Amino acid sequence: MSKAVISLEPLGCPSCMQKIENAVKGLNGVEKETVKVLFNSSKVKTEFDENMVNITEIEKAIEDLGYPVIKSKVRA
């Protein structure tokens, strides 16, 4: 399992958190119970299986909702 911390542009509202959380949880390979969207710091933390999904796909799911990703850190 890999851990990711994805930094986003500042989030505008709590419903943004829910949309992002649902999109990331909907990806195969993401450990659903590890998905956390931190409103105040505009970060998404999650664990995922790199054999099933990669960080680019996770970023795309967030960006497809209209939330720009600033940077991502992944560690095994």
C-alpha positions in Angstrom: 0.0 0.0 0.0 1.2 3.5 -0.8 0.2 6.6 1.1 -0.6 9.9 -0.7 -1.0 13.5 0.5 -2.5 15.6 -2.3 -2.4 19.4 -1.9 -5.3 21.3 -3.5 -6.2 24.9 -4.1 -8.0 26.3 -1.1 -11.5 24.7 -0.7 -14.5 27.0 -0.6 -17.1 25.0 1.2 -17.7 21.8 3.2 -19.7 20.3 0.3 -16.5 20.4 -1.7 -15.0 18.0 0.8 -17.8 15.6 0.3 -17.6 15.6 -3.5 -13.8 15.0 -3.4 -14.1 12.3 -0.8 -16.8 10.5 -2.8 -14.8 10.7 -6.0 -11.6 9.3 -4.4 -13.5 6.6 -2.6 -15.1 5.6 -5.9 -11.8 4.6 -7.4 -10.8 0.9 -7.4 -7.7 0.3 -5.4 -8.2 3.2 -2.9 -8.7 2.1 0.7 -12.0 3.8 1.3 -11.7 4.1 5.1 -8.4 5.9 4.7 -9.7 8.8 2.6 -9.6 12.1 4.5 -10.2 15.5 3.1 -8.8 18.2 5.3 -10.8 21.4 4.8 -8.5 23.9 6.6 -5.3 22.7 5.0 -6.9 21.8 1.6 -5.3 18.4 1.5 -6.5 14.9 0.7 -4.9 11.9 2.5 -5.4 8.4 1.4 -3.8 4.9 1.0 -4.0 3.0 -2.3 -2.8 -0.1 -4.0 -0.5 1.0 -6.8 -1.2 -2.2 -8.7 -4.8 -1.1 -9.1 -4.7 2.7 -9.3 -2.0 5.3 -9.6 -1.6 8.8 -8.2 -2.3 10.4 -11.7 -5.7 8.7 -11.7 -6.5 9.9 -8.2 -5.5 13.5 -9.2 -7.6 13.3 -12.4 -10.7 12.3 -10.4 -10.2 15.4 -8.2 -9.4 17.7 -11.1 -12.4 16.4 -13.1 -14.6 17.9 -10.3 -12.9 21.3 -10.8 -10.5 21.3 -7.9 -6.9 22.0 -9.1 -4.2 19.8 -7.6 -1.1 21.7 -6.6 1.2 18.8 -5.8 1.1 15.2 -4.5 3.5 13.3 -2.3 3.4 9.5 -2.4 5.3 7.1 -0.1 5.3 3.4 0.1 
